[in-house]
Amino acid sequence: MPKYVMWGSYCENALEKRTPYRQDHLAGLTAQKEKGILVTLGPTKDNTQVFGIYEAETEAQVKELVESDPYWQNKIWTEYQVKEWIQVF
């Protein structure tokens, strides 16, 4: 199955602004992980970027997952891009 990387940006003051949406965000990620779609996802140490790796049928499927996330819907993530990734090692 193809793998995809996702890079995105966080809004200003994301740590405070994410609070009302955090539990739903984490529950969604847990469900994706249990289904084998999400490999890993997390912020950079400075909390300005998010990085994820997905194992999905299509790029469109990954975009649908990102855009259904409460962080995207509530503008905690402000932009993102998805690229198919070729894992060599």
C-alpha positions in Angstrom: 0.0 0.0 0.0 1.3 3.5 -0.8 2.7 5.7 2.0 2.2 9.4 2.2 3.8 12.2 4.2 1.8 15.2 5.5 3.4 18.5 6.5 1.3 21.2 7.9 1.4 24.4 9.9 -0.2 25.4 13.3 -1.9 28.6 14.1 -0.5 31.2 16.5 -1.0 30.1 20.1 -2.0 26.6 19.0 -1.4 25.0 22.5 -4.1 27.2 24.0 -6.5 27.2 21.0 -6.5 23.4 20.6 -7.8 22.7 24.1 -11.5 22.3 23.3 -10.8 20.0 20.3 -7.9 17.9 21.7 -9.8 14.9 22.9 -11.7 14.5 19.6 -8.5 15.0 17.7 -6.7 12.3 19.7 -9.7 9.9 19.4 -9.7 10.3 15.6 -6.0 9.7 15.4 -6.3 6.6 17.6 -9.0 5.2 15.3 -6.8 5.8 12.3 -3.9 4.1 14.0 -6.0 1.1 14.9 -7.1 0.7 11.3 -3.5 0.7 10.1 -3.8 4.0 8.1 -1.9 6.3 10.4 1.7 5.3 11.0 2.7 8.3 13.1 1.8 12.0 13.5 3.0 14.8 15.8 4.2 18.4 16.1 7.7 19.8 15.8 9.3 20.7 19.1 8.5 24.4 18.6 4.8 23.6 17.8 4.8 25.4 14.5 4.6 22.4 12.2 2.9 19.0 12.1 4.3 15.9 10.4 2.5 12.6 9.7 3.0 9.4 7.8 0.0 7.5 6.5 -0.4 4.2 4.7 -3.5 4.7 2.5 -5.0 3.7 -0.8 -4.9 7.2 -2.3 -3.7 10.7 -1.6 -7.4 11.8 -1.6 -8.0 9.4 1.3 -5.3 11.1 3.4 -6.6 14.6 2.5 -10.1 13.5 3.6 -8.7 12.3 6.9 -6.8 15.6 7.5 -9.7 17.8 6.5 -12.1 15.9 8.8 -9.8 16.3 11.8 -11.0 18.8 14.4 -7.7 20.7 14.2 -8.2 21.4 10.5 -11.9 22.2 10.9 -11.2 24.6 13.7 -8.2 26.3 12.1 -5.6 24.9 14.5 -3.8 23.5 11.5 -3.7 26.4 9.0 -2.3 24.7 5.9 -1.0 21.3 4.8 0.4 19.3 1.9 0.5 15.6 1.2 3.1 13.9 -0.9 3.4 10.2 -1.8 6.5 8.8 -0.2 8.8 6.1 -1.4 10.3 4.4 1.7 13.8 3.1 0.8 15.0 2.1 4.3 
